[in-house]
């Protein structure tokens, strides 16, 4: 499933500051709010700024906020204040640059509500907060359901992908029609962290690699399914998810034999060209590709003990893993 361009869902009233400070406000006993050329709001004295009241539509995922903190490493807590009352809803903590730049805020948690966005500087007493406006409300992944986290759509490692930076993103794809014998949905994964994919009652998990794209497939039943993804980065890491919910057929693995220093198997003509690894624990002791005959022969460098044979899938073919005892 290709990632389409982001779509605008709703404008923030006076989000571009074209009507001055109309709709904007402040919190706290010591406040200062000035509209400078740009236009840019300049707020000092640790002022907490309230954005205009905005209705967040269903399907909303992100809203850009243009913000900066000159000469400071100051965090800004971003929350949503419901129009009907109740506690603020935490959205994200930002670390702005010194100059004003656009930073995305996840708003899926308040979709369907009317709120004011709260920009609350922390550890920045006496420093200015610059705001160049906010909005529009957008769907970064149109048609997807984003339950948690912030999807950032960009090119990563040479392909269109959405990124998860230093956190967790939980999202579900639009429905995908299966056909042509496809019984799996796949996603290409690269980076640092883990991805869990599920469809119906089935689930699959993958630890990502920084060095290459790896396909994760989950088996589904029926003619149309949504693929749910939970991607969690390692601390300070980044995950990229490329083509997603790609229908795939499964490959078989039979006639598995281990002799001195070699593993042979029948994978079938459908698997021609796929890479096959023999592993002992996390160590790869041999690799080869499936021949046009559908067979594979892998040298194992004399390794012995309990191991596994792994057929690595691709965009249209789901891989398979089988246990084996190597004879050395």
N, C-alpha and C positions, 0 to 999 in steps of 0.2 A: 504494500500500500504506500504510494508516494505521499510525502508530506506536502499538503497544499499551502499556499500563502496564508498568513494571518488575516483574519477578517475583523473589521471594526463593527462593534455591536451597539455602542452608545457613546455619545459625547458627554463630558463633564461640563455642566453649566459654568461658563466663565473659566473653564479649565485652562484656556490660553491667555488669561489675564487681559483680554481685550476690553473688558469693562472695569478695569481697575481692580480694586479689592472687593468688589461686590460678591457676596456669598462666602468669602473667606473670613476666618476668625482666629482668635488666640485663646489660650488657657494660661492660668497662673497669675500670681500677684505682680510679678515684674515682667512687663511685656512691651515689646516695641516691634511694630510692623510697618515697613515703608516700601512703597513701590518705586523702584529705580528704573532707569532706562533699560530696555531690553524687550518687553518689560520683565523685570525680575523682582520678586519679593525678597526683601532683606529683613530678616528677623534676628534680633540680638537678645542678650541677657537670658540665654537658655530658654527662649520662648518656645512653647509648644503650639504648633500651628494646626488649625482645623481647615480642611479643604471644603469646597462647596458640597451641598447635599446632592447626591447622585443615586439614581436607581440602577442597581447592578442587575442586568438581565440574566435569565437562565442561560446556561452555556458559556457565561463569562469565565475567563481563565486568568488573564493578566491585565494590569493597567500600568502604563508607564508613568513615572513621576520624575520630573526634571529637577535635580537637586545637587547642591554642592556645599562644602564646608571649607572656606579658605583657611589655609595654614594650620589644619588640624587633622588628627586621626580621631575623629569623633563619630561614634555610632548614632544612628537614628532609628528608634523603634517605630515601626509603622503598624497602626491598628485601625480597625473599623469601628465607628461608634454608631450603633443602630438608631434610626430615627425614633423608634418606639420606646427607647430606653433600654436599660440593662447594661451589663458590663461591656467594656470594649473587647473586641475580638482580635487577638494578635494575628498579624499577617506575615511579617518578616522583619528582620533587623538588617539595615543597610550600613555599609561603610562608604560614604560618598567620597568622590575625588575633591580636590580643592576647587576645580572649576565645575560649573553646572553641566551635568550630562544626564541622559535619560537612563533610568534604572527601572526594571520591571518589578511590579508588586503582584503576588498571587492574590486573586480575589474570588476564586472558586468557592471558598468557605462561606462567602456572604452572597452568593448568587441568589437572586430572587428577593433581596432586601434593599431598602433605601438607607444609605449610610453616609457619614462624613469620614473622610480619611484623616487620621491623626498622625502628624509628624512630630515625634517627641525626641529631641536631642538628649543624649546621655553622655556624661563625661566631657561636656563641652561648655562649661560655665564661662561666660564672657566672650564666647565665639559666635560669629555670625552664621546663620543658616540661610543659604540662598535657594530660592524656589523659582524655577522658570515655568511652572504650571504642571498640570497632570491630565491624563487621558489621551486618547479615548479608551474606553473599555474594549478589550479585544479578546478574540479566541485565537491563541497562538497555534492550536491544533484543531481546526474547525471539524466539528462532528464528533470529537472525542469527549469523554467525560473525565475531568481531572479532579480527583478527590483530595489530593494533597500534593504540595510541592509546586515548583516553578519550572514549566517547560521552556527551554530556550532553543528556538529552531535556528540552525545555522549549518554551514558545511563543516564537517569534522572528518579529518583523515581522508579527504578526497571525495566525500559523498554527502548528500543531504541527510541530515540527522537531527534529532533533538537531544539536547544535552541536559544532564543533571549535574549541577556543580555543588559539591560539598553538602550533601543532604540526601533526602529521599523523595521520590516522586511516585505517586500511585495514580494510574490512569487506565482507562479502557478505550479500545479502538471502536470505531463504528463497526456495524455488522459487516461481515465478509461472507460472500457466497462461495461455497466450495463446489468444485466440479472437476471433471477429468480424472477421477480417482483420488483426488487429494483428500487426505484425512488428518492433516497436520496444519497448524499455523506457525509461522516462524518469524523471528526477529534477529537482525544482525547486531551484535554487541561488541563494543571495544572500550577499553579504558581501565578504570580501577574501581572495583566494587562488585556487587552481585545483582543479578536480575532474576526475579521469579515471574514466570508466565503461567497463566491459568486460563482454561476455557471449559466451562461446565464443571465437571468434577475432576478433571485432570489437571496436573500441575507439573512444571519442570523448573529446574533451577540451574543457573550457570554463574561461575566466577569468571569475570571478564579478564581479558589479557590486554596489556598495553601494546603488545607487539603486533597484533593482527585482529581482523574482524573474525568473530566466531558466531555461528548460527545456533540459536536456541529454538527448539521446536516443541510444541505441546500438541498431543493428540486430541482431536475433537470428534464429536458425533453429531449427525444431523447435517442439514444443508446450509445453515447459516449460523455463524457464531461471532461473538465479540471476544477479543483477546484482552485479558486484564494483565497489566504489567506493574510490578513494584520494583523500582530500580533504586538501589542504595549505594552511595559512593563510600569509599574509604575516607578517613579524615583528610581533608584538604585535596581530595581527588576529584576526578571528573569521569563521568560515564557518557558515552554516546550510543544512541540507539538509532540504527539506520532504517532500511526498509522494514516495515512492521506489518504483522498480520498477513504475511505472504503465504498463500496456499502451497502445500508441499505434499508429495507422495512419500510413503515410507519405503525403505529398502530392507531386504532380508539379509540374514547372515547364517549360513548353514555349512555343513561338511567341514567343520572347524577341526583342524589337526595341528598338533605340535610335535615336531621331531627335533633332533639335535640341531639347535641353532636356527630353526626356521618354523614359521607358522603359515599354514595355507588355509584358504577358505573359499567358499562360493558365495558371492554377494549378489550376482545377477546382472544382466546387461543394463538394467535401469541405473545401476551405480557406476557405470563406466566413467573413469576419470576421477572419481572421488578419492580423497586421501585416506589411508588406513594407518593407524598407529597401534603398536603393541606397547603396553605400559606395564611396569611393575611398580606399584604404588604411584607416586607422582612422576616417576622417571620414565621417559620414552626410550625404549630399547631398540625400536625398529620402526621404519615407516616405508610405505610404498603406495602406489596408486592402483585402482581396480582396472584390469585389462579389458579390452573390448569383449573378450569371452565371458566377462562377468566374474572372473576368478582373480585372486590376489595371492601373492607369495611374499612374505616379509621375513627378512633376515633379522635375527634377534641378538647377535653378537655373543652367543653363549649364555645369555641370562637364564636363570632358573628360579622356580618358585611360582607362587600364585600371582597371576597377572590378569590383564584384560585386553581384548581386541576392540578398538574403537574405530568405527567408520564415521568420518566427519562429514556432516551434511552441507548443503549449500542452499541457495535461495529456493529451489524447487524440489529438493530431496532431503528428507529427514534422516539423520544418522541413526546408528544403532551401536550398542555396546554389549559384549558378551564376556563372561569370565573364562579363563583358561589357565591351565597349569603348564608352565614351561619346563622342558626337560633338560635344558642346559646343553 
